[in-house]
Amino acid sequence: MTTLTDQARPPAPAEPSPADRRRALVALVALSVSAFTFVTAENLPGGLLTLIAPDLGRTTSEIGLLVTGYAAVVVAASVPLARLTRSIPRRTVLAATTAVCTVGTLWSALAVGYWDQMAARLVTALGQALFWAVVIPAAAALFTPEVRGKMIARLTIGNSLGPVLGVPFGTWLGQQAGWRVSFLAMSAVSLAACLAVVAFMPRAEGTASDTSRGSHPSMRRFVVLMVVTALLVTGSFGMITFVTQFLLDVSGFADGYLGPLLLGQGLAGVAATLVVGQLLDRRPWSALAVALGALILALLVLWALGQVPGVAVAGLALFGFAFSAIPPAISHLTLQVAPGATEMATATSSSVFNVGIACGSALGAGVVAGIGVQAVPVVGSAFVLLALAVLAWDLRAARSDARA
């Protein structure tokens, strides 16, 4: 006989079939490639400064504004665009934003002047602003909750490979064939990712789990997470911005070593996304705390012993590893504690992250001008230490709430 309790109990979600799991994995790869193209497109003008500037008849500082303007659009547009598109299926939004990247980078390749290039950049940035607002909850929804953290970490491999592979390759290709060819190549990669998203991204009803709302919504914890994000990114991006000057002036490396050193740092970051993915589904807050501690240690090592080349290499690798472990942790935790719609929470997180980038770069510039590049790591470590203190306070408050 069926009881009232049995009738009220919702049916257990069906276990995804092997074909569904394969489809979800292909869709995840497509989204990761899309992330790779957006990150590469955002930063590519930095590697092509000396090629773009004479061709467009502008100074390198004016070409640098192509990156600044791009970041400003991402900060300003993420939340409004997420709000405007909440009723549109995620599959449609992701396909459209990736298509915007395809068209925007093609436009950049064909731009006939500086302002035409700026317009192409700002349009591409609009696509990126909405992409980051949607991609994390959409990717997580492809998989069951038990493996969500691992899959988010795999998604962020694309982010990590952008600076490591995309920008250096685009710079090299631009040197060999012209800077416009670099943007054409990124457009082709983005087109392939767009077609894969259309082909393999399931409709909303075909996803493994709902991620429209936070699994453990908490306004306090979400605000804490955003404060931690702002502090740690500000503290880290001074070092990220001035790392080459630090390696040259403090560690004493020759110019020829910079490429391999930065590649090593990037590869350590890629490894971090794989390692942290094994922890996020069990201890996400602890994983974030450990990453912050490792980041502080790396910055202090670089400050105290960065003049020793071997120690500088180890400190740089630890810095790359620790920092790259943080974005997937923040993304996963944002999905958990989002106080409302997850798209709004991830859009806010993206904006806060980009504000931290701008503040960190400005902080680093001020330290370099006023004290010297050797002080950049220790000043940055103070901000990351404050982020860790805020996180520790929150973890203690959460334990007190659980005992109450």
PLY file of the C-alpha trace (Angstrom):
ply
format ascii 1.0
element vertex 404
property float x
property float y
property float z
element edge 403
property int vertex1
property int vertex2
end_header
0.00 0.00 0.00
1.33 3.47 -0.87
1.57 5.83 2.09
1.12 9.60 2.10
4.85 9.93 2.78
5.67 7.87 -0.29
3.37 10.00 -2.41
4.93 13.23 -1.17
8.49 12.12 -1.71
9.86 13.46 -5.03
11.27 10.89 -7.39
15.04 10.44 -7.32
16.79 11.98 -10.31
17.59 9.52 -13.03
21.20 8.48 -13.32
22.69 9.93 -16.52
23.36 7.32 -19.19
26.89 6.76 -20.54
25.88 8.60 -23.72
24.61 11.56 -21.69
27.85 11.64 -19.69
29.93 11.62 -22.87
27.80 14.40 -24.33
28.21 16.42 -21.12
32.00 15.97 -21.21
32.19 17.14 -24.84
30.05 20.15 -23.96
32.37 20.89 -21.03
35.40 20.80 -23.33
33.63 23.17 -25.73
32.90 25.59 -22.88
36.50 25.36 -21.68
37.75 26.16 -25.20
35.35 29.12 -25.27
36.83 30.34 -21.99
40.29 29.93 -23.52
39.38 32.07 -26.54
37.83 34.82 -24.42
40.85 35.02 -22.09
43.23 34.99 -25.05
41.24 37.60 -26.97
41.14 39.87 -23.92
44.91 39.85 -23.41
46.22 39.35 -26.95
46.76 43.08 -27.70
49.25 43.15 -24.82
51.46 40.66 -26.64
51.01 42.40 -30.00
51.51 46.00 -28.81
54.55 46.74 -30.93
52.91 45.26 -34.04
49.46 46.83 -33.77
50.65 50.33 -32.79
52.56 51.26 -36.00
49.98 49.60 -38.23
47.15 51.69 -36.73
49.32 54.79 -36.31
48.99 54.89 -32.53
51.30 54.72 -29.51
51.72 51.54 -27.52
49.97 53.18 -24.55
46.91 53.84 -26.73
46.92 50.21 -27.84
47.12 49.24 -24.17
43.80 51.00 -23.70
42.26 48.27 -25.86
42.82 45.93 -22.90
41.73 48.50 -20.32
38.51 49.31 -22.16
37.76 45.62 -22.57
38.09 44.99 -18.83
35.98 48.04 -17.98
33.11 46.73 -20.13
33.28 43.33 -18.42
33.05 45.00 -15.00
30.18 47.29 -15.95
28.10 44.94 -18.10
28.21 41.56 -16.32
25.38 42.10 -13.83
23.03 44.10 -16.13
23.39 41.58 -18.96
22.84 38.66 -16.58
19.65 40.33 -15.34
18.39 41.05 -18.85
18.91 37.47 -20.09
17.69 35.47 -17.06
14.67 34.13 -18.98
16.73 32.94 -21.97
17.94 29.30 -21.97
21.60 28.97 -21.01
22.38 26.96 -24.13
21.18 29.85 -26.28
23.08 32.43 -24.25
26.34 30.47 -24.36
26.07 29.83 -28.09
25.32 33.51 -28.68
28.18 34.79 -26.51
30.66 32.45 -28.17
29.36 33.63 -31.54
29.99 37.22 -30.39
33.59 36.23 -29.63
33.89 34.73 -33.12
32.53 37.84 -34.81
34.37 40.26 -32.50
37.79 38.70 -33.06
37.12 38.54 -36.81
36.19 42.23 -36.67
39.44 42.94 -34.82
41.37 41.18 -37.58
39.69 43.32 -40.26
39.55 46.64 -38.37
40.59 49.60 -40.52
41.55 52.02 -37.77
41.99 52.53 -34.05
38.38 53.37 -33.23
37.13 50.53 -35.41
39.43 48.24 -33.43
38.17 49.71 -30.14
34.56 49.08 -31.19
35.40 45.46 -32.03
37.04 45.02 -28.63
34.11 46.48 -26.72
31.61 44.26 -28.55
33.73 41.19 -27.77
33.89 42.30 -24.13
30.08 42.39 -23.97
30.07 38.75 -25.02
32.63 37.87 -22.36
30.71 39.74 -19.64
27.62 37.61 -20.23
29.60 34.42 -20.88
31.20 34.46 -17.42
27.84 35.16 -15.80
26.31 32.01 -17.29
29.06 29.47 -17.97
29.73 28.31 -14.39
26.12 27.40 -13.46
25.54 26.00 -16.94
28.63 23.77 -16.79
27.81 22.61 -13.26
24.28 21.67 -14.30
25.66 19.17 -16.80
26.78 16.92 -13.94
25.46 15.50 -10.70
26.17 17.50 -7.52
28.74 14.94 -6.30
31.25 15.87 -9.03
30.33 19.51 -9.65
33.50 20.95 -8.09
35.75 18.67 -10.11
34.05 19.63 -13.35
34.19 23.36 -12.60
37.93 22.95 -12.02
38.24 21.21 -15.40
36.34 24.05 -17.03
38.86 26.56 -15.68
41.71 24.77 -17.44
40.71 26.91 -20.42
41.21 30.05 -18.34
44.65 28.87 -17.25
45.77 27.96 -20.76
44.84 31.38 -22.18
47.87 33.24 -20.76
50.14 30.16 -20.97
49.35 29.00 -24.49
46.96 31.38 -26.22
48.74 34.72 -25.75
52.29 33.40 -26.40
51.12 31.50 -29.49
49.14 34.50 -30.73
52.16 36.74 -30.19
54.45 34.34 -32.06
51.94 33.95 -34.90
51.61 37.72 -35.14
55.38 38.09 -35.39
55.52 35.51 -38.18
52.44 36.37 -40.24
51.09 39.71 -38.97
48.97 40.61 -35.97
45.72 40.32 -37.92
46.37 36.62 -38.52
46.49 36.09 -34.75
42.95 37.44 -34.38
41.81 35.38 -37.36
43.15 32.26 -35.68
41.29 33.07 -32.46
38.12 33.65 -34.47
38.46 30.20 -36.05
38.97 28.53 -32.67
35.98 30.40 -31.26
33.82 29.35 -34.22
34.70 25.68 -33.60
33.80 26.07 -29.92
30.52 27.79 -30.84
29.50 24.95 -33.17
30.37 22.39 -30.49
28.27 24.25 -27.91
25.30 24.23 -30.30
25.77 20.55 -31.10
26.46 19.12 -27.64
25.11 21.50 -25.01
21.83 19.93 -23.85
18.64 21.87 -23.32
17.73 22.81 -19.75
15.50 19.78 -19.27
18.36 17.49 -20.25
20.81 18.64 -17.60
21.79 16.46 -14.65
20.89 18.93 -11.89
19.40 22.34 -11.35
21.82 25.17 -10.59
19.50 28.13 -10.92
19.70 28.75 -7.15
22.44 28.30 -4.57
22.50 24.91 -2.87
23.21 26.59 0.52
22.11 30.21 0.03
23.56 32.73 2.45
23.83 36.47 1.91
26.48 36.77 4.65
28.70 34.08 3.19
28.28 35.43 -0.34
29.34 38.92 0.78
32.30 37.40 2.64
33.30 35.49 -0.50
33.18 38.67 -2.59
35.29 40.57 -0.02
37.81 37.73 0.02
37.87 37.75 -3.79
38.49 41.49 -4.00
41.30 41.39 -1.44
43.14 38.36 -2.79
42.94 39.46 -6.43
44.13 42.96 -5.52
47.02 41.46 -3.56
47.98 39.06 -6.34
47.75 41.23 -9.44
50.51 43.58 -8.42
52.86 40.62 -8.71
51.19 39.29 -11.84
51.46 42.69 -13.54
55.10 43.32 -12.65
56.42 39.75 -12.60
58.73 40.23 -15.58
60.29 43.37 -14.07
60.72 41.51 -10.77
62.46 38.59 -12.45
64.78 40.93 -14.38
65.60 43.52 -11.71
65.44 41.49 -8.49
66.14 37.89 -9.47
68.69 38.86 -12.12
67.44 36.69 -14.97
68.28 37.57 -18.56
65.51 38.38 -21.04
65.84 35.00 -22.70
64.74 33.18 -19.55
61.44 35.03 -19.18
59.47 32.86 -21.59
60.40 29.53 -19.97
59.91 30.98 -16.47
56.41 32.25 -17.24
55.58 29.01 -19.02
56.60 27.08 -15.91
54.41 29.31 -13.78
51.50 28.74 -16.13
51.95 24.97 -16.20
51.97 24.95 -12.40
48.65 26.79 -12.61
47.18 24.18 -14.94
48.29 21.44 -12.52
46.58 23.33 -9.70
43.20 23.19 -11.44
43.50 19.40 -11.62
44.55 19.06 -7.97
41.95 21.40 -6.50
39.22 19.65 -8.46
39.77 16.57 -6.30
39.05 18.59 -3.14
36.24 20.98 -4.01
33.39 18.48 -3.74
34.43 17.51 -0.20
36.08 20.53 1.45
35.64 23.63 -0.75
36.11 26.23 2.02
39.19 24.46 3.33
40.61 24.23 -0.21
40.23 27.99 -0.58
41.88 28.64 2.80
44.85 26.38 1.95
45.27 28.08 -1.43
45.32 31.49 0.26
47.93 30.28 2.74
50.10 28.95 -0.08
49.71 32.25 -1.93
50.90 34.21 1.11
53.87 31.88 1.49
54.82 32.28 -2.18
54.67 36.08 -1.99
56.75 36.19 1.18
59.35 33.84 -0.31
59.61 36.03 -3.40
59.98 39.15 -1.23
62.56 37.72 1.18
64.59 35.49 -1.16
63.61 36.54 -4.66
67.14 37.69 -5.37
68.24 34.03 -5.31
67.39 32.68 -8.79
66.62 29.11 -7.71
64.35 30.25 -4.89
62.67 32.74 -7.22
61.81 29.90 -9.62
60.29 27.85 -6.79
58.40 30.86 -5.44
57.06 31.71 -8.89
55.85 28.14 -9.43
54.16 28.09 -6.00
52.55 31.44 -6.75
51.17 30.16 -10.08
49.92 26.97 -8.46
48.23 28.71 -5.51
46.61 31.51 -7.50
45.21 29.19 -10.19
43.58 26.99 -7.54
41.51 29.94 -6.32
39.14 30.77 -9.26
37.57 27.28 -9.41
37.16 27.32 -5.63
35.46 30.71 -5.72
33.23 29.64 -8.62
32.14 26.47 -6.84
31.47 28.30 -3.58
29.54 31.02 -5.42
27.16 28.36 -6.71
26.68 27.10 -3.18
26.07 30.34 -1.28
24.39 32.42 -4.02
21.57 34.23 -2.17
19.41 34.42 -5.31
19.82 33.44 -8.94
23.23 31.90 -9.57
23.70 33.86 -12.79
23.47 37.10 -10.81
25.93 35.77 -8.24
28.48 34.64 -10.84
28.09 37.94 -12.71
28.81 39.82 -9.49
31.80 37.57 -8.83
33.17 38.26 -12.32
32.82 42.00 -11.82
34.51 41.88 -8.41
37.35 39.80 -9.86
37.95 42.35 -12.62
37.81 45.25 -10.16
40.48 43.42 -8.16
42.60 43.11 -11.30
42.42 46.86 -11.91
43.11 47.71 -8.26
45.99 45.23 -8.05
47.67 46.59 -11.16
47.30 50.16 -9.88
48.61 49.14 -6.45
51.62 47.46 -8.02
52.34 50.52 -10.13
52.25 52.73 -7.04
54.56 50.44 -5.09
57.04 50.21 -7.98
57.08 54.00 -8.37
57.29 54.77 -4.65
59.33 51.93 -3.12
60.59 49.59 -5.80
59.53 46.37 -7.48
61.07 44.20 -4.72
58.35 45.42 -2.32
55.47 44.36 -4.57
55.21 40.79 -3.16
55.19 41.82 0.51
52.58 44.53 -0.04
50.47 42.05 -1.96
50.84 39.45 0.78
49.28 41.89 3.27
46.09 42.01 1.19
45.98 38.22 0.81
46.58 37.82 4.55
43.62 40.09 5.22
41.54 37.95 2.83
42.56 34.84 4.79
41.62 36.54 8.07
38.15 37.41 6.75
37.71 33.83 5.54
38.85 32.43 8.90
36.34 34.64 10.69
33.57 33.37 8.42
34.52 29.72 8.93
34.47 30.25 12.69
31.06 31.96 12.48
29.73 29.11 10.33
30.86 26.54 12.93
29.17 28.57 15.69
25.95 28.68 13.65
26.09 24.92 13.15
26.43 24.30 16.91
23.58 26.68 17.78
0 1
1 2
2 3
3 4
4 5
5 6
6 7
7 8
8 9
9 10
10 11
11 12
12 13
13 14
14 15
15 16
16 17
17 18
18 19
19 20
20 21
21 22
22 23
23 24
24 25
25 26
26 27
27 28
28 29
29 30
30 31
31 32
32 33
33 34
34 35
35 36
36 37
37 38
38 39
39 40
40 41
41 42
42 43
43 44
44 45
45 46
46 47
47 48
48 49
49 50
50 51
51 52
52 53
53 54
54 55
55 56
56 57
57 58
58 59
59 60
60 61
61 62
62 63
63 64
64 65
65 66
66 67
67 68
68 69
69 70
70 71
71 72
72 73
73 74
74 75
75 76
76 77
77 78
78 79
79 80
80 81
81 82
82 83
83 84
84 85
85 86
86 87
87 88
88 89
89 90
90 91
91 92
92 93
93 94
94 95
95 96
96 97
97 98
98 99
99 100
100 101
101 102
102 103
103 104
104 105
105 106
106 107
107 108
108 109
109 110
110 111
111 112
112 113
113 114
114 115
115 116
116 117
117 118
118 119
119 120
120 121
121 122
122 123
123 124
124 125
125 126
126 127
127 128
128 129
129 130
130 131
131 132
132 133
133 134
134 135
135 136
136 137
137 138
138 139
139 140
140 141
141 142
142 143
143 144
144 145
145 146
146 147
147 148
148 149
149 150
150 151
151 152
152 153
153 154
154 155
155 156
156 157
157 158
158 159
159 160
160 161
161 162
162 163
163 164
164 165
165 166
166 167
167 168
168 169
169 170
170 171
171 172
172 173
173 174
174 175
175 176
176 177
177 178
178 179
179 180
180 181
181 182
182 183
183 184
184 185
185 186
186 187
187 188
188 189
189 190
190 191
191 192
192 193
193 194
194 195
195 196
196 197
197 198
198 199
199 200
200 201
201 202
202 203
203 204
204 205
205 206
206 207
207 208
208 209
209 210
210 211
211 212
212 213
213 214
214 215
215 216
216 217
217 218
218 219
219 220
220 221
221 222
222 223
223 224
224 225
225 226
226 227
227 228
228 229
229 230
230 231
231 232
232 233
233 234
234 235
235 236
236 237
237 238
238 239
239 240
240 241
241 242
242 243
243 244
244 245
245 246
246 247
247 248
248 249
249 250
250 251
251 252
252 253
253 254
254 255
255 256
256 257
257 258
258 259
259 260
260 261
261 262
262 263
263 264
264 265
265 266
266 267
267 268
268 269
269 270
270 271
271 272
272 273
273 274
274 275
275 276
276 277
277 278
278 279
279 280
280 281
281 282
282 283
283 284
284 285
285 286
286 287
287 288
288 289
289 290
290 291
291 292
292 293
293 294
294 295
295 296
296 297
297 298
298 299
299 300
300 301
301 302
302 303
303 304
304 305
305 306
306 307
307 308
308 309
309 310
310 311
311 312
312 313
313 314
314 315
315 316
316 317
317 318
318 319
319 320
320 321
321 322
322 323
323 324
324 325
325 326
326 327
327 328
328 329
329 330
330 331
331 332
332 333
333 334
334 335
335 336
336 337
337 338
338 339
339 340
340 341
341 342
342 343
343 344
344 345
345 346
346 347
347 348
348 349
349 350
350 351
351 352
352 353
353 354
354 355
355 356
356 357
357 358
358 359
359 360
360 361
361 362
362 363
363 364
364 365
365 366
366 367
367 368
368 369
369 370
370 371
371 372
372 373
373 374
374 375
375 376
376 377
377 378
378 379
379 380
380 381
381 382
382 383
383 384
384 385
385 386
386 387
387 388
388 389
389 390
390 391
391 392
392 393
393 394
394 395
395 396
396 397
397 398
398 399
399 400
400 401
401 402
402 403
